[in-house]
Amino acid sequence: MSRILNACNALVRRDFRRQTLRVSARSFATDDGDGSAGVLGKRLKDSAETVIIGGGCVGVSLAYHLAKAGQKDVVLLEKSELTAGSTWHAAGLTTYYHPGINLKKIHYYSIKLFEQLEAETGQAVGFHQPGSIRLASTPVRVDELRYQMTRTHWHPTPQFLIGPEKIQQLFPLLNMDKVLAGLYNPGDGHIDPYSLTMALAAGARMYGAQIYQPAPVTGLTPTADGRWDVQTPHGTIRANRIVNATGFWARELGHMIGFEHPTIPVHHQYVVTATVPEVKALKTELPVIRDLEGSYYLRQERDGLLFGPYEKEEKMKLQDSWVRDGVPPGFGKELFESDLDRIMDHVEMAMEMVPVLKNADIINVVSGPITYTPDLLPMIGPHQGARNYWTAIGFGYGIIHSGGVGKFLSDWIMSGEPPYDLIECDPNRYSHWTTVPYLCAKARESYGFNNVVGYPKEERFAGRPTNRVSGVYELLKDKCSMGFHAGWEQPHYFHKPGDDIGYKPSFRRTNWFEVVGRECKLVMQDVGVIDLSPFGKFIVKGEDSHRLLDRLFANTLPKVGQTNISHMLTPRGRVYAEVTVTQTAPGEFLLITGSGSELHDLRWIEREACDGGYRVSVSNVTDEIGVLGIAGPKSRKVLQKLTDEDMSDTAFRFLHCRSVQLAGVPVRAIRISYTGDDNYMLTMLIDRTYADERLIPCVCVCVGELGWELYMDMQNMSAVYQALMEAGRDENIDNFGTYAMSSLRLEKGFRAWGAEMNCDTNPLEAGLDYFIKLNKPADFIGKQALLEIKAQGLSRRLAFLTLDTDDIDPEGNETVWHNGEVVGNTTSGSYSYTTQQSLAFAYLPVDLIRVGQKVEVELLGQKYPATVTQEPLVLTEPARTRLQKKNQSV
């Protein structure tokens, strides 16, 4: 170890003056610190369809894909030279693997592109594909690999779970004492980032794109028609859209138009050795290894080795001064000072796993900036709040993302909709609550969590709570396990004395399993209360509001005083969003959506309103209104104690609403259906009263069992909650959380957006036919596509499965098998405490969806028997009551 440390220190001293940055404030616009730019070499275009700002591998990939797709007038502006920033010093790792679902598609496309790019462009890319192995050295890690295998079998990604013997064969220099298993991806490897970028640039130019360098952007001005004037020292370009692909300069470009993009540079180090005799003697290149417990990657570099660690959050280093003061003038192809003390724990683990490292000479230490977002995922797509402003920023792994993201964004720009669901990378998942302290805390956590075990239902706690807490947070925080939803804290489940408390993640049933069962029983037999404040809430009104929403939604619009469930579709007929719609007054609508899609949906609505010239106002009132759900067969009785209004079933007509008084608070009550047949619920809305006595209504969402939802000013939420709990003492009222709600909704056959429906699915295959009115006069978005889909017939449909399991339950995205072949995937799953069995929704071929059909669902490497079952498995309380009365009358 002393040899490697001494060699590293000598190298750092030698190169410190040349490579170390000098931190000082600067403008994004400058190239060398004095506001000037070098000679451009050609005349700047006056206009462009798309202007991409930033010449790293991601920006250049987008230029290549747009030009190849046939878009004319594609322009890329680079402030200094291509690859400056993070691209040039990247380790260049490429892998098919990703723990997410659709990000696997990004990785897959990138590798397939890299394989043929040299032949297409004539530019060598230095692509090596020796494969990669993720090493598991604990039983929990082996479970993690099995968990990832079942999430991959239904994808084209080549991935295999292999044992020690095969690992030793592939990487003979490993110390196998601790190795239990490995996740092997043939075709993985590494690529030269500079050569890759130059090949993409050659391809972009070949297909007609213009690349200007040095061309720093000095200003961005929106025009009245939604276009942009992009100012540079060489002139101004009028662009139909702009794409921020500026890497760690993303915040500074965002500041030009009023955005605080939550990105921050992180110091990442890797070490390169001289020739290692044992490596040189090998006949084939070693696969890349990722030692999950050691938290580092290691690959062959010529006849030596390259390895890079991810330090724990207490040791890693942020360049937070750049967030405060901006990137230093002239910084582009410089490095940070190395700090080997930070990584020595990982160096020791690497030398134990690969003993030849102990005698290796170090020839280079690279410490450079890479950009992180709070959750480590990039921000890809159009940004809410500015027309035709797109982002491709926040890439911690820009090399492997570059090809797939360029294709993804190009397809979206050309067609007007995302080619597949990638909402986890939506730039609109962040908002005002993403403060700089939060950003720094989460970036530290995310960097340190690079190789931690990836459990289902994972929670990360740094930076919490944000300023997004509901009016009952202080009352509930010590009674429950909180989950994080779009900045909000929301109870997952509640613990009582004697319960096994604390966050204890597992791939199997864990400490919350029995607790959630208790809450489900509460809701089924008595009455429970849940905090639902994270719902997104919008008010749409104006003389064209009806016309706008009729264009956006596939369902007919509710009449004044009524409510329904509606869906926004894409032009291809995919489900972009599910929204609850209430018309509270003529031309005034309240829309409610899920917490994770708040700004995702708002942007879609605002874009259609602007592009179509509709005379409407759209207001986001999410943070102003708190929401409490009260559910269960005794919920009506509890609420009746707080109002003089008749709350009986006969007093309310189906899908109607009216104002009542609840403990002195103005309330609008709504009876709403979720599925359109026997499954229905009652929902209540509390109005907000302003100084002018004008009532502004809020919105309602189905809980999944007989229930009511109470919407109120956030400041009144605590008082309403306490009134409910006091009124419900005799009815055994208590709290329940989102885990119980998820179980209850699944056993009743309720679909969820983001699981059973999203931009990868159409509403017909998802079983949403009731909500899709193909015969309504309005030409809603996606109508023509759905008519074609219906005429062609479906190839798959959503099926409801019961499973025979043991101590494990499906979560969603598991592989479904039939006769030894992969036939589909689950979308969500849970345990039904009412029927005492595991349940799941799954997409299956239409010839396998008949009731009674037998299939298998893979969980942790084992295939469990599953049966297609008639849904719903459990009727809602009103349906059960009607059935009981019918049986009694016979």
N, C-alpha and C positions, 0 to 999 in steps of 0.2 A: 504493500500500500504506500510506503514511503517513497518508492520509486515513482509511482504514478503521480503522487502529490507534488514531489519536487519538480518533475517534468512539467506539470501544469503551471506551477508558480513561475518557473523560468519563462515559459511561453507567454504568460500574462504580462510579465515585466517587459518582455521584448516588444510586444505589440500594443501596449497600453496607450501610448501617445497617438499611434496611428488610428486605433479603433474606437477609442472612448469618445462618447458624445459630450458636448458642452451644453448644458441645459439652460435655455433662456427663452423668453417669450418671443413669439413671432406671429406673423399673419400667415394664414393658409396660402394666400395668394403668391407669396414670394418664392423664388427659386433659390436665390443665394443670399437672402436676408436683406437686400436693399430695394426690393420691390421690382427689380428688373427680371427679364427673362432672356434666354439666349436666342440666337437666330433660328427662326422656324424652318427656313429652307423652302417653303412653298406657301402659296396664298391660302389663307383661312377661308373656308366656305361661309357663305352668308346665312344659310339655313340648313337644317337637318331634320330628319324624321326622329332620330334618337341620338342624343349626345351622352356618351358614357364618360364619366369623369374618374380617371384612375387607370393606370397602365400596369397593374399587377396581373397575375395569371387569371383572376376571376373576371376583371374588366375586359381583358383582351379576349377571353373565351366568349363573353357575351357578344363582343363585336364580330367575332368569327361566326357565331351561330346565327346572329341576325342577318348578316350579309349572305351567308350560305342559304338561309331560308328565303332570300329574295327581297329583303327590305332594301330600298334605295336610300341613299343619303345617311349612312351610319357613320358617325364621327366619334372617335375616341380622343380625349384630351389627357395628356400625361404631363405633369408639372415639371419633371426633370428627364428621366429616362425610364424605359420599360423595366419592370421588376424592382425598381426602387421601393423601399419600404420593408415589407416582410418576405416577399417572394424570393428575393435573390439569395437569402441566407437559410432558407428552409431546408430541413433534412430530406424532404421530398418523398415521404412515405406514401404508399398507395395500398389501399386495402378494400376488399369487397365488404368487409365486416362493418356493421353499425348496429348498436342495440335498438335503435328505433326501427320503425316499419318502412315508411316510404323514403327515408334517407338512404336505405339500402339501394333504392333505385338511382339515387344521385351517384353513389359510389360505383355501382355496376356500370352505369353509362360512361362515367369518367374513364374507367379502365378499358372498356371497349373502344372508346375514342383514342386513348393513348396508344393502343395496339396498332391502329391504322394511320395515325396522324403523319408519321414520317413518310409513308408511301403517298399520302395525299398531297403533302406540301413540299416534299423534297428536303425538309429540314430535320436533321437528326434530333432525337429527343432524349436519348440516353435512358431508355426504359428497360429496367431489369425486373423479371418476374420469377424469382425463386420461391415464391409462396411465403406464407407467414404462419406462425404458431403462437396462440395465446396460451400461456402455461398456467395450469392449475396445480397448486401445491397444498391445498387444504380440501376437505370434503365439501365445504360450503362453496368453494370455487368450482368444484366439479358439478355441483347442482346448478351453479350459474351458467356453466357451459351447456348443460342439458336444457336449461330454460331458454337459452338463446337458440339452440338447435331447433326446438319446436316452433320458434318464431321465424325460422328461416326456411324450413322445408317447403313452404308454399311459395317461396320466391325462387327466382332462377339462380341466385347466388350460390356458387360452389363452396360448400362448407361441410366439414366432417369432424366428428368427435373421434380422436385417436388416442391410443394408449402409449405408455412409456416406451415400448419396443419400437414403435413406428417413429416416435419423437426422436429417439436416439439415432435411428437410421437417417432421419432427415437432417439432424443437427448433432453430429458425432462429438462436438467439443463441449457438450453440456455435462454438468454434474447432475446425475439423475437421482441423487439421494432423496430429494423432496418432491420430485415431479410425479404427479398422479395421473394427469391427463392433459390433453391439449385440444384446442380448437384450431383446426387446420384449414386455411384458405389457399388452395393452389391458385396461382395467377396473381397473388399479391406481390408487392415488392417495393421498388422505389424508382423515381424518375428525377432527372436533372431539372430543377425548377426554371433555370434560365433558358435552357434549350426548349423546354415545353412552351414557355411564354413566347419565345421567338417563332416557334412553329405555328402557334395559334395566330400570331401577328401576321406571319406570311400567308396563312390561309385567309385571314380577314381581308388583307389587301388583295389577294387573288380573287376574292368574291366581290370586291368593290368598296370595302370600307376604307375610310380615311383615318390615319393615325397621325396626330400632331404632337411633337415633342421638341423642345420644352414649351409647354403651353399651359401655365398655371391659370386657374380660374380665379378671377378677382371679384366677381359679383354674380348674383343670380337674381333676376327680376321676373316675377310672374306677369303675364299679360292677361287682359280681360277675357280672352277666349281660351284660357287654360294652357297656353304655351309658355315658353321660358326664353328670356334673353340671357344668354350665357356670355359673360364678359371675360375677356382675356387681354393681356397686353398687346396682342396682335389684332384685336377686333372683337366684334360681338356676333354670336351665332344665334339665330332664332330657331329654337328646337320645339318639336311637338311634345317631347318628353325628355327628362333627364334622369340618369341613373347614377347614384352615388356609389362608386366602387373604389373609394379612396383609402381603404385599409385603416391604419391608425390615424389618418387625417379626417375620418368620418365625422367626428364631432365638430371640427372646424368648418367643414362644408355645411353641416346641418345648421350651425349658428347663422349662416348667411340668410336662412329663411325661417329662423325662429325655433328650430328643433334642438333638443338636448338628447342626442342619441346616446344610449347607455352602453358605450364601448370604452375600453381601457386597455392600454398596452401592458403586457405581462413580460417579465424577463424569462426567457427560456434558454437553457444552456444544453449543448451537446458537445461531446468530446470525440475527437478523431485520433486514432492511433497510427503509428508507422506500421510497416509490414510486420505481420505476425507469422513466424515460420509455419506454425500448424495450420493457419488459414491458407497460406500460399500453397501448401502441399495438397490441398483439397482439389478434387477433379471437378466438382460442381459448386456453384455459389450457394452459400448458406441461406436458408430462409430467414426472414426477419422474425425475431422473437419479441414477445411482449410478456415480461415477467409481471404478472398482475400483483403479486404480493410485494415484489421489489419496486413496483411502480416505475418502470423504465422500459424503453425499447432499445433493441440492439440489432444492428444489421452489418453485413459485410460492406466495406468501403475499399475497393480495389483488393489489395492483399492484406488489408488491416481491418479494423472494426470501428464502428461508429455507435455510440450509445448516448441516449438522452433521458434524463430522469424528470419526473414531476414531483417536486417537493411538497411536503405537507403545508397546509395554509399558514402555519406559524413561521415557516422558513422561506416561503416563496416571496418574490418581490414584485410589486406593482410599480409602474412608472406613473404614479398618480399626479406628479407635477404637470404632466402633459394635459391632464384633465383640467387642471387649474389654470395653467399658463400657456398651453398650446405646445405644439411640437417645435423643437428648436429650429432656428433658421438654417437652411441648407442640409438638414438631416435627410438622408435617403438611403445611402449605402454605407452607413456606419454601424458600429456595434457598441454594446455596453461593455463595461469592465466585468470580467468574469469574477465569480465568487464561489470558489470551490468548496468552501466550508459548508455552504448550503446543500451541496449534493453529495457529500462524502458518505453519508449513510447509504445512499443508493449505489455509489461506486463500490462500496464493500459488498453489498448484496450481489451486484453484477459480477464481481470477481469470484464470489462463492459459486454462483451459477455457471459462469464461464471462466474456469480457472486460468486459461491462457492470458487473460487480461492482467494478471498479477505481474507478469514480466513484460508487458507491452510498453513501448515508448509512445508518449503523447506528442503529436505534431501540431495539433490545433485544438483550441477551445473556442467555440462560437457561443456568444451570449447576445441574443438579439430580441427585438420586440415582436411579439405576436399579439393580435387583438382578441380580447375576450368580451363577451356579453355576460350578463349575470348568470345565465343558465348554460353558457358555453355553446349554444346553438347560434348560427348566423341569423341575420335579419334580411329576409329575401322577399321582395315584392313591392307593390305600390303602398305608399304611406298615407294613412288617414290624416286629413287636415291640410293637404296641399295637392291640388290637382296635377296629375301627370308627373309626380315626383316619386321615383322608385329607389329602393336601396338594395345593395348587394354588399353588405358590410358585416363586421363582427366574426370573421372566419378564424377560428383557432386552428383549423385544418384546411387551409385554402387550397393546397395542391390537389388533394383527392376530391375536394368539392368543386373545383374549377370547371371541369368539363360538364358535369351533370347540372350544376347551377346555371351555367351559360345556356345549356339546352332548355332547362326548365323555364327560365325567364324569357328566352326567345320565343318559346311556344306560347307563353302567356301573353306577351306583347303582341304577337302576330294574330292570335285567335280571340283575345279578349277574355280568356279565363284560364286558370291554372290547369296544366295537363293532368295533374293528380293532386290529391290532398297533401299539403305540407304546412298545415296551420301551426305546427310547433315552431316553424321558422318565420312566421308572419311578423313583420316589424311592428305591427299594431298590438302585439301581446304586451307591450310596455306602454306606460302612460305617465302621468304626472307623479305617481307614487314612486317611480324609479329614480330616487334621489342619488346624489353622488356618494354619500355614505353607504347606501344600500348597494350601489354598483360595486364599490370597493370591497365590501364584505362578501358579496356573492362571488365576485371574481376570484378572491382568495380561496373561498370554499370550493368553487368549481375546479380551479387548477389543482388543488390538493385532492379532489375527488376523481381525478381522471381515471384512476384504476381501482377505485373502491368497488365492492360488490354491488352490482346493479339489481337490487331487489324490486319486485312488484310493489306498488303503493309506496314508493320511496318518498321520504320527506327530507328536506334539507333546511336547516334552521338559522343559518347566518342571515343577518340583516332583518330579522323579523322581530316584532310586527312592523309593517310599514305604517304610513298614516291612513291606510285604508282599513279601519276596523269599524265594526257595526256598533250600534247603540247598546248591545248587550254583551259586548266582548268582555268588559271588566267583570260582569256578573258570572260569565261562563268559563273564563280562561283557566281557572284552577280546578274545574270539574270535569274537564274533557281533554281529549287529544285533538289538537287543532291541525287542520290541513290548510294548505296554501293554494288560493285560487285567484289568479289575476290580481295579486296584491292584497287580497282579503284573507283574513283568518276566519275559518269556518269549521265548526266542530265535526270531526269524523265519528267520534263515539264518546260516550260519557262513562266515567268509572265511579264506582261506589266503594265504601270501606270493605276491605278484604279482597278486592280485585287485584290482579297482577297488572300494575300500571307501568307506564313508560313506553317509549318507542322501541319496539323489539321486532324489527323486520324479519321476514322469513319467506322462503319459497313454499312453505307449507302453512297450515293453519297455525296461528300464533295467539298471543295473549288477548287479542280483541275478539276472537271468534265467539266465545260464549257471551261476551258483553253485547255484541251486536244482536245475537239471538234474543237476549232479554229485551232489547229495544224494539225488535220486530214484533214480539209478543205484546208489548205495550201498545203499539199502534193498532194491531189487529184486534185486541180485546178491550182496550180502554181509550186513552187519549194521550197524544204526545205533541211536543212543541219543538220546532226546528228553526234555526236561523238561516234564512234564504236570501240575505241581503246582497250577496255577490251577483245576482241576476243583473244583466244589462237592461237598462230601461230608457226608452226614447219616446218623445212626443212628436208626432208629425201632424201638422195642421196647415190650413191654407186653402185657397179656392181650387187648387189642383191636387189636393191630397188624395182624394178618392181615385183620380185618374192615375196618379203615380203608383199608389199601392196596388191597384188593379193590374198594373203593368209588372210590378215586382213579384206579386204572390200568385201561386197557382190555384189557390182556393178562392172562392167568392168572398167578398168583404162582408163582415158582420154588419147588421143594421145598428142604428143608434141604440145603445143600451144592451148590446149583445157582444159575444166573444167567440172566437174560434182559433184553431191551430192552423197555421199557414206555413208554406214553404217557399223560399226564394230559390230559384233554379238558375243554373248557368245556361248559356246558349246551347250547349250540348245535352241539356236535360239532366244534369247532375244536381245533387242537393247541396246548394251553397249554404243554406241556413234554415233552421226551424224557429219560428217565431209565434208567440201568442199575441193575437191582435184583438183589441177592444176599441169599438167606436164609442167614445164617451159623450160626444156632442156632434152635431152635424159638421162633418169635415174635420173632426179632431180625433186622432187615433193614438192609443197607447200601445207600444210594441215592447215585448219582453223577450230576451234571448239569454243564452247561457253566459256564465261569467267569462269563460275562455274565448268567447267570440264577440265580445262587446264591440270593440273598435273594428274588428274584422267585418262585422255586419253593418256597422254604421258607415264605414267607407263605401260599401257596396250601395247602400241607400243614397248617400250623398252624391256619389258619382252619377247614378241614374238621374237624380233630381237635377244636377247641373247639366249633364249632357243632353237631357231631354227638354231643358228650359221650363221645368215645372215651377209654378208659383206656389211654393210651400216653404215652411220653416221646419227644420229638424233640430230638436234639442235633446241633448244627452243629460238625463237626470239621475244617472246611476248612483252617484255618490250622495245625492240629497235624500234619498228615500231608503228607509230600512224595511225589511220584509221578515215577518214571522209566519211560519206555517203551523197550523194546528190540525192534527189528523187523527182519525180513529172513530169508532162508532159512537163514542160519547162526546165528540167534539161539538156537535150541535147543542147538546145539553149545557156544556160549559159556556158557550157563547150566548145562549139564551138568558143566562143569569146576568149578562152585562148589557142587555138591550131590551126595550119594550116592544120591539118589532117581532112579528111572528116569523120564526126561523124554521118552521116546519117544512117538510118536503112539499106539501101541497101549496104552501104560500109562495113558492118560487117556481116559475115556469122554466123549463129546460133552456139553458144557454141565454138566460136573461139576467139583467142586473138592475139594482135600484139602490138608492141611498137609505141608510139607516143610521141610528145612533148607537155607538158601542161605548158604554161607560162615559157618556158625554162627548165622545169624539165623533165627528162626521165620518160616515162609512158608506162606501158603495159596495153592495154585495152582488156577486156574480155566480151563477150556476153554470159550470163549464164541462164540456165533454172532451176527453182526450182521444178516444178511439172511434167515436162516432156510432157506437152501438150500445151495449149494455154497461160499458165501463165509463162511469162519470163521477164527478166530484163537485163540491161546492167551493167557491172561491170568494173571498171578501177583499175589497180594496178600501183602504183608508185614505180619504182626500186630505190635501194640504190646504189650509185656509190662509190667504194672504191679507194684507191690510185692506185691500179693496173688496174683501169678502168673496172674491172669485175662487171657486173650487177647482184645483188642478188635479185630475185623477191620476192614479198610477195603474199598475197592470197586474195580471194574474197568471199563474202557471200551475199545471197539474202536479200534485204531490204524488199521486199514484194510489191512494186509498181515499176513502171518504175524508175530505179535509177542507180547510179554509186557509187562505193566505191573506195576511193582514199587511197592508202597505201604509207606511206612515212617515212623517218627518223623522229623520234619524235621531233627532234630539228627544223625541217622544217615545222611542222604542223601548227603553228600559221600563218606563211607567206602564206601557201596555203589556209587556212581558210579565211584570209582577202582578198586574191585575188578572191576567189569565191564570197564572199559577195559583193565586189565591182562590179564584173562582172554581178551579178544578180540583181542589183538595179531595172532596168526597168521591170524585171520579178517578182517583189515583193518577192524576196528571203528572207527567215527568218529561224530561228532555230526550230527544233522540237526534242522531247525526246522519251524515250523508252515506255512511256505509250501510246503515239499515235501510235508508231510502232507496239505495241502489238495489239491494236484495228484494225489497218489496216491489219495485217497478219491474224487475225482471220476471218475477213469478207471475205477474199480471200481464206479461207480454207487451209492455210499453217499450217502444224504441227510443234510443237516445241519439241526438246529433253528436257527431264525432266518433261514434261507434257503429251503429247499424246504418247510419246515413251520413254521407259527407260528399266531397267532390270526386270520390271514386265510385259512387253508386248513383243509380237513378231511383226515383221514388216508386216505380212499379216493382222492381225487384226487391225493394225494401219493404213491400207490403203497405205502402202509404196511399193506395189507390183512392181511399175514401176522401182524402184531403186534396186530391188533384182533380180539378174541374176542367176537363178538356173541352167541354161543350160551352164554357162560359164565353160571352162575346169578346171580352178583352183578349188581345194577343199578348199574353204574358210571356216573359222571357223563358225560353226553353220549350214553349208549347209545340212548335213545329218538330223539334227534335223528339219530343215524347210521342207524338203521333207516329213518327217513323219507327221509333223503338217498339211501340205497341204493335204496329203492322208487321214488323219483322219477327216478333216473338222474343221471349226471354231465353237466355241460355242458363241462367242461374236464378235462384230466389233465396230469400232469407227463410231459414228453418229454425224451429224451436226444439232444443235438445234437452233430454234428461241424461245424466251420466251416472255410472256406477263407479265411484271413486273411494278413496280411503281417507287420508289426512291432507288432501290437496283439492283445491277447487280451481276451475278455469278463471282466467282473468280477461281473456280476449286476445286475439291474434295468434292463437295456437293452431297447429296444423290438424286438419281432419283427413282421416284415411278411410279407404274402402277397398277391400280385396288387395291390400298391399300397395295401393296407389294413392297419391295425394289428390284429393278431390275438392278441397275447400279450406276455409279458415273460420275460426270463431271470431266474433266481433266484440262480445262482452260475455262475462260469466260471473256466477256467484253461487252461494249456497242458499237454498230455499229452506228457511227455518220452519215454514208452515208445512211443507211436504217432506222435509228431512231428506233432501237429495241435492246434488249439484245440478245447476242449470247453465245453459249457454245458448246464445243466438249464433248461428253460423250460416255463411253463404255456401250453398251446395248446388250442383247441377240439377236442372229441373226434373231429371229422371230419378233423383234420389231424395225428393222432398215429401214423398207420400208418408202419411202417419204410420208409424210402425217400422219404418226403414231403419236398419241397423248400420251404424258407422262406428268409427273409433276416433277419439280425440287424444292427441299426444300431450302428456303433461310430464315434464322432467324425465323425458326419455322413455316413458312407459305409455302404451296405448290402452286407454280406458274405453270400455264399451259405452256406446251412446245410442239413444233411440230418438228418432224424430217424433215429436209429441204435439198433439193438438193444443194450441194456445187459446186463451190463457190457462195456465195451470191452476191459478187461484183467481176466483171471481172477486171483483170489488165488493165492498160492503153493500151498496145499493142493489147490485145484481144478486148477491146472496139473499138479501132480504126479500126481494121480489120472488126469487125461486122458492124460498121457504113458504111465503104466503100462497104461492100457486100450489105447492104440494099439500098444504093444509086444507085448501079448498076442494081438493080432489076426493 
